[in-house]
Amino acid sequence: MNDRIAQLESHVAALGSAVVAFSGGVDSSLVAAIAARALGERALAVTAVSPALAHGELEGAREIARSVGIAHDTVTTAELAREGYRRNGSDRCYFCKTELYTTLAALAAKRGFSALLAGTNADDAGDWRPGLKAAAEHRVVNPLLELGVRKEEVRELAAQLGVPSACKPASPCLASRIPYGTRVSPEVLEQIDRAEQEVRRLGFSVLRVRHYGEVARVEIGEDELPRALGPDRAKIESAVRAAGYVQAEVHDRPFRSGSLNDALRIV
């Protein structure tokens, strides 16, 4: 067995039992797989359901939980009830994660689980992550971060364990498509989701629809960008307008995760 997997299992086994904050992305999927191996029936993966969850993500999470052998449940979170989240300042993720961990902590206490686990990895520590403050306040254990496991290694370990999402593109909450300072609402989240679904129907897999009021900027992954800027450009723009945007444009630079954080000046 890989030494790194053994280290992670030992780290998680020491907790006794745990609820895993489980989105179905590769990071939380690896943590769920480790928890299933280390804790067995004393581990539970929980997916938060809210308007910020992209279409298809819940179904994908259920399939992954079945594949890695961990019990799975859902909770409904109400981050939109928090003004700090709706206001969408640079600390939006703090309010989102506070809602998530408060809800999961209540579930863990009710069902007798001793710890909360999340999938933050070591690379995340180098980005703007206000959600880490919420995690610390709720004593969330981040085994990947704590053992220095970076994103590339996460995917390698997930592949070794046969986790179906080992190569899955990241799919953070829909609010991450909205520039800081633009208020978050259920209607805007739904519009973004519809637009991204329409673009995926055209055969694109790595993308973001950035919301700028009546204007949408579509960012496409590097491998698929030539097609998006060429023969399918008009189809993409038409599909996004069908979701309710007045104007749509395909960005000429490839999608890059966290690009909206470039506007922040972190001292």
C-alpha positions in Angstrom: 0.0 0.0 0.0 1.2 3.5 -0.8 2.9 5.1 2.2 1.0 8.3 1.7 -2.3 6.5 1.8 -1.3 4.7 4.9 -0.4 8.1 6.5 -3.8 9.5 5.6 -5.6 6.5 6.9 -3.7 6.6 10.2 -4.5 10.4 10.5 -8.2 9.8 10.0 -8.4 6.6 12.0 -7.3 8.4 15.1 -10.5 10.5 15.0 -12.7 7.5 15.8 -15.6 8.6 13.6 -16.2 11.4 11.2 -18.6 13.2 8.9 -17.0 14.2 5.6 -18.1 17.5 3.9 -18.5 15.9 0.5 -19.0 17.8 -2.7 -18.0 14.9 -5.0 -14.9 16.8 -6.3 -11.6 14.9 -6.3 -10.4 16.4 -3.0 -13.4 15.5 -0.9 -13.8 12.2 -2.8 -10.3 11.2 -1.8 -11.0 12.1 1.8 -14.2 10.1 1.7 -12.4 7.1 0.3 -9.7 7.4 3.0 -12.4 7.7 5.7 -14.2 4.7 4.4 -11.0 2.6 4.6 -10.0 3.9 8.0 -13.3 4.2 9.7 -15.7 1.9 7.9 -19.3 2.4 9.2 -18.1 5.1 11.5 -17.7 7.4 8.4 -20.5 9.4 6.7 -20.2 11.6 3.6 -22.6 14.5 3.5 -23.4 16.7 0.5 -24.9 20.1 1.1 -27.8 21.0 -1.2 -28.6 24.6 -2.0 -29.2 26.9 -5.0 -25.4 27.2 -5.3 -25.0 23.5 -6.2 -24.5 23.1 -9.9 -26.8 20.8 -11.9 -25.8 17.1 -11.8 -23.3 17.5 -8.9 -25.5 15.7 -6.4 -26.1 12.7 -8.6 -22.4 12.5 -9.2 -21.6 12.7 -5.5 -24.0 9.8 -4.8 -22.3 7.7 -7.4 -18.9 8.4 -6.1 -20.0 7.6 -2.5 -21.3 4.3 -3.6 -18.1 3.6 -5.5 -15.7 4.3 -2.6 -18.0 2.4 -0.1 -19.0 5.2 2.2 -22.5 5.9 3.6 -23.9 9.1 2.0 -26.5 11.6 3.1 -27.6 15.2 2.3 -28.3 18.3 4.2 -30.0 21.5 3.1 -27.9 24.6 3.7 -29.2 28.2 3.8 -26.2 30.3 3.0 -28.5 32.7 1.0 -30.1 33.6 4.3 -26.8 35.1 5.4 -26.3 38.7 4.4 -22.5 38.3 4.3 -23.0 35.6 1.6 -25.5 37.6 -0.4 -23.3 40.8 -0.2 -20.6 38.8 -1.9 -17.6 40.5 -0.6 -14.1 38.9 -0.8 -15.1 37.0 2.4 -18.1 35.4 0.9 -16.7 31.9 1.3 -16.4 32.4 5.0 -20.2 32.8 5.4 -20.8 29.9 3.0 -18.5 27.6 5.0 -19.8 28.8 8.3 -23.3 27.8 7.2 -22.0 24.4 6.0 -19.9 23.5 9.0 -22.6 24.7 11.5 -25.1 22.4 9.7 -22.7 19.5 9.6 -21.6 19.9 13.2 -25.3 19.7 14.3 -25.8 16.6 12.3 -22.6 15.0 13.6 -23.6 15.8 17.2 -27.0 14.3 16.7 -25.7 11.1 15.1 -22.7 10.6 17.4 -19.8 11.4 15.0 -16.8 12.8 16.7 -15.2 14.9 13.9 -15.7 16.9 10.7 -13.5 16.2 7.7 -13.0 18.4 4.6 -11.0 18.2 1.5 -8.8 21.3 1.5 -5.4 20.4 0.0 -2.0 21.9 0.5 -2.2 24.0 -2.7 -5.3 25.7 -1.4 -3.3 27.3 1.4 -1.6 29.5 -1.2 -4.8 31.0 -2.6 -7.4 33.3 -1.0 -9.4 30.9 1.2 -11.6 32.7 3.8 -13.4 29.4 4.3 -10.3 28.1 6.2 -11.2 30.5 9.0 -14.6 29.0 9.3 -13.0 25.5 9.3 -10.7 26.5 12.1 -13.7 27.9 14.1 -15.5 24.6 13.8 -12.4 22.5 14.4 -12.7 20.9 11.0 -9.9 18.4 10.2 -8.3 18.8 6.7 -6.1 15.7 6.4 -4.8 16.6 2.9 -3.7 20.1 4.1 -2.3 18.9 7.4 -0.2 16.2 5.7 0.9 18.5 2.9 -0.8 16.7 0.0 -0.9 18.9 -3.1 -3.5 18.8 -5.9 -1.4 16.7 -8.3 -0.8 14.1 -5.6 -4.5 14.2 -4.7 -5.3 13.0 -8.2 -2.6 10.4 -8.2 -3.8 8.9 -4.9 -7.4 9.0 -6.0 -6.5 7.1 -9.2 -4.6 4.5 -7.1 -7.7 4.0 -5.0 -10.0 3.8 -8.0 -12.0 6.9 -7.1 -14.2 7.8 -10.1 -13.6 11.5 -9.8 -9.8 11.3 -10.0 -9.7 13.2 -13.2 -13.0 15.2 -12.7 -12.7 19.0 -13.4 -13.2 21.2 -10.4 -16.8 22.4 -9.9 -17.0 24.9 -7.1 -20.3 26.5 -6.0 -22.1 28.6 -8.6 -21.4 31.8 -6.6 -17.8 31.6 -7.6 -18.8 32.8 -11.1 -20.0 36.1 -9.7 -17.5 38.9 -9.3 -17.0 40.1 -5.7 -19.3 43.0 -5.0 -22.2 41.8 -7.2 -24.9 40.5 -4.9 -25.8 36.8 -5.0 -29.4 35.7 -5.5 -31.2 32.5 -6.3 -32.2 33.9 -9.7 -28.6 34.7 -10.7 -27.3 31.3 -9.5 -30.1 29.6 -11.6 -29.2 31.6 -14.6 -25.5 30.7 -14.4 -26.4 27.1 -14.0 -28.7 27.1 -17.0 -26.1 28.8 -19.2 -23.4 26.3 -18.2 -25.7 23.4 -18.9 -26.4 24.7 -22.3 -22.7 25.0 -23.1 -22.0 21.5 -21.8 -24.7 20.2 -24.2 -22.4 21.4 -27.0 -19.7 19.0 -25.8 -17.6 21.3 -23.6 -16.4 19.8 -20.3 -14.2 22.4 -18.7 -15.9 25.8 -18.5 -17.2 28.7 -16.4 -19.9 31.3 -17.2 -18.8 34.4 -15.5 -21.8 36.7 -14.6 -21.5 40.4 -15.3 -25.2 41.5 -15.0 -26.7 41.2 -18.5 -23.3 40.1 -19.9 -21.8 36.6 -19.6 -18.2 35.8 -20.3 -17.6 32.2 -21.1 -14.3 30.7 -20.2 -13.3 27.4 -21.8 -10.5 24.9 -20.9 -7.3 25.2 -22.9 -7.8 21.9 -24.8 -11.2 22.9 -26.0 -10.6 26.6 -26.5 -9.6 26.4 -30.2 -13.0 24.9 -31.0 -14.8 27.4 -28.9 -13.1 30.3 -30.6 -13.6 28.8 -34.0 -16.5 26.8 -35.4 -18.6 26.6 -32.2 -18.3 30.2 -31.0 -21.6 31.4 -32.4 -23.3 28.3 -30.9 -21.9 29.0 -27.5 -22.9 32.6 -27.5 -26.4 31.7 -28.7 -26.8 29.0 -26.0 -25.8 31.4 -23.3 -28.2 34.1 -24.5 -30.9 31.5 -24.4 -30.3 31.3 -20.6 -31.3 34.9 -20.3 -28.2 37.0 -21.0 -28.4 39.9 -23.3 -24.8 39.6 -24.4 -22.4 36.6 -24.4 -18.7 36.5 -25.3 -16.2 33.7 -25.4 -13.0 34.7 -23.6 -9.9 34.4 -25.7 -7.9 33.1 -22.8 -8.3 29.6 -21.4 -10.2 29.0 -18.2 -8.1 29.3 -15.0 -9.5 28.4 -11.6 -9.6 31.3 -9.1 -9.2 34.0 -11.7 -11.7 36.3 -10.0 -9.3 36.4 -7.0 -6.9 38.4 -9.2 -8.9 41.5 -8.4 -8.1 41.1 -4.7 -5.2 42.9 -3.1 -4.2 40.7 -0.2 -1.7 42.3 2.1 
